[in-house]
Amino acid sequence: MKTSLYGMLLLAGLLIDTTALAQQSIEGEQSIEGVWAGKLEIAPDNAINVHFTLARDAAGAWSATLDSPDVGAIKDMPASSVSFDGTQLNIEVSALSGAYSGVLNDGAFTGEWTQPGATLAMNLAPYQANTLSEEAMATLLGPWHGKLQASGITLNMVFLFERNEAGEFSGTMQQIEAGPATIPVEDVSLENGVLFFRMPQARAEYQATLVDGGFQGSMKQGAQDMVLNIVKGEYVPE
């Protein structure tokens, strides 16, 4: 059964991210193999992260898969056809009744996603994963907690940032009233006192500014923008 990507994104009502591997030169032409990412603007102040992973086999034939870190139903979705002539990229995804067309210029694609009833601008660029400095990791490591002001109610949120034996940084979020289950925190960055991270399973993202050892900011989930200030330390039930 075919599904409309635009319709799925409208239902999701969330934001988009980016992704791609480093570019290489092959026989004098820029290689586009790897992961490319862009934001699909579905409404004012409302975009969905979309990732295309492009590959070419030994015979030179192209293939692609489509993912969205914001929409769980869009994962490893194969393209029905892919073509690239060195400048023009065309990707058809029949499972979504849509297609992407873009022109490569200065290492990025300028183009649009089209499907019945909708033509949406979407540019693609190589994915750049967020990297944390040692100083940023030292600031974040450990438990954090705060109260989320949402639709007239207050929810207790707990975040835990850890580093494993291999030195890999990770984070989780727990909503106390919902029980002990946690979900992963991804795409964490802390630069110039501004903290940002995403929680794909909750279709939410958090941005805050470092003030007096804590972070003051908000969590965005769909059209909701909810105040959430967090401080470092173990959560203690009231």
N, C-alpha and C positions, 0 to 999 in steps of 0.2 A: 504494500500500500504506500503510495507516494505521500509525502508530507511537505508542506510549505515551510521553508526555512524562515521566511519573514513572519509567518504566523506563529511558529515556535518561539521566535525571539520576542514577539510582542507579548506572548503569554509569559515568557520568562521575565521580561521587563528588567533586564540587567545589563551589566557592562562587559566590554571586550578587552582583550589583551593582545600581545604580539609575540612572534617567534620565528627564528631561522638560523641556520648554521653559517659559519664563515664562508665567504665566497672564494673560489679558486679560479685560476685561469686554465682553460683547456683548449689547446690548439688556437690560442689567440682570442678565444671568446670567453666571456664571463660565465662561470658555472652557476646555475641556480639550484643545484641539488641541496637539499636541506629543508629546514623549517622556516616558514615565512609567517608573519603575523600581521594582523590589522584590526581596526575597530570598525564594526558595521553600525553606522548611526541609524537606529530605527525610529528615533524620535528626539526632539530637543533634549539635551542632557541625558540621553539614554542610548548607550552603545553596548555592543556585545563583542567580546574578544573572539577572534576567529584565527585558527592556525591551519595553514596548508603545509603538508610535508611532501616535497617533490623529490622524485627519484628517477633515474634513467638506467635501463638495463644495458647489457653488452651490445645489443643490436641498435641502441640509440633511441628506443621507444620510451616515452615518458609515462609516469604514473603519479598519482597523488592521492592523499587521504585528507579528509577534513575533520577538524576537531574544534570544539569550543569549550574552554575551561569553565564557562559560565552556564552552559546548557548540557546537562548530563546525557540527554538523548542524542547529542551530536558528538560521537566519539568513534575514531578510526573509520569514518565513513568513506568508502572508496569512490573516487571520481570515475565516471563512465567513459570519459575521454579527456586527454590532455595533449596540447600541442604548444610548441615554443619554437619560433623561427630565429631566435637570437635577440629579438626585441619584443615581439607580441606574444603574450601568454594567454591561452584560452583553456579554461577548465570547466567541464560540464559535470554536474552532479545530479543525475537523473532521479536518485532517491529523494531529492529535495526539490525537484522540478526547477532547478536553477542553474546558473552558470556565472563564472567570473571571467572578466576580460580586462587585461591590464598591459601597459606599455612600460618596459624597463628603461629607466633613465637615472643615472647617477646612483646605481646600486639599490634602487627601490622601484616598486611598481605603482603606477598611477592608474586606477581603473574603477570598475563598478561591478556590483552583483546585480544580476537581473533575473526575474522570474515573473510569471503571470501576475500582472497588476502592480508590479513594483520594480523600480530601478534605483538602487542605493549606491552612493559613492563609497568605495572602499579601497584604500591604499595598503600595500603590503611592504614590509621592511624586514630585514633579517632579525631574528629573535635575539634579544640581549637579556640574558638572565640577570636578575638582581644579584649583586655581590655585596656582602657586608664586610666592613673593615674589622680588624681585631678590636678596635676601640668601640665600634658599634655593637659587636657581639658581647663584649664585656658589660656594656650598659644594659643590654636586654636580658642576658642570661638570668634565669630564675623565675619565680612566680610573680604574676601581676593580677590585680583584680580591680573591679569598678562596677558602678551601677549604670545600666542602660535605661535611659528614659524613653519608653516606647508606648505610644498610644494611651497615655494616661496611667501606665503601670510602670513599675520599676523591676528590672531583672538583674540578678547578680551574675556577672561574667568573670570568668577566671581564665587567664592565659598562662601558659608555661613554655618558656624557651629553654632548650637544652642543647647540649653538644655531645655527640657520641664519641666512642674511643677513636674513631677515624677522623675526628675533628669536624664532622658534618653538623651543621646547625639545623635545628628543626623547632617547630612550635605547634601547640595545640590550643584549642579553645573549648571551654566547658560552660554551659549555661546551667547554673546550679539548680534552678527550679525544675529543669527538664531531666535531672538525674546525673549519674556518673559518666555517661558517655561523652567522649571528646571527638572533635573533628580537627583535621590538620589545618594549619595556617601556612600559606604559601606566598611567594613573591615578596618576602620581607625586605624592606629597605629602611635605612636610617641615615639621612644626610642632612647636614646643617640643622640638626635638631628637629627634623620632620620625619615622623614614623609613618610608614605605609605598609599594609599587608592585606592579603585577600583570603577569604574563606570560601572556596568554590562550592563546597557541599551546602553551605548556607546561602549561596548566591549573594555574598556580602563582601564589603571591603571597609577597612578602617584607616583613617588618616588623623594624625594628631601632632601637636607641637610639644616639645619638651619644656616644661615649666616647673622649676623648683624640684627637680628629681622625679616628677610624674609627667604623664602625657594628658593633655587636654585636647579633645577632638570629638569626632563623631563617627558612627558606623552607618554606612549607606547600604540599604537593601531594597532593590527596586526603586520605587519612587520615594521611599521613606529615608529621611536623614535624621538619625537619632543621636542625641548627645550621649557620649561615653567618655568619661575621664577615668584613667586608671593609675594606680600607684603600685609600687613594688612591695612585695611581701605576701605571706600566706593569707588566704581568705579565712576569716573567722566568722562563723554564723552569728548573727545578732540574737 
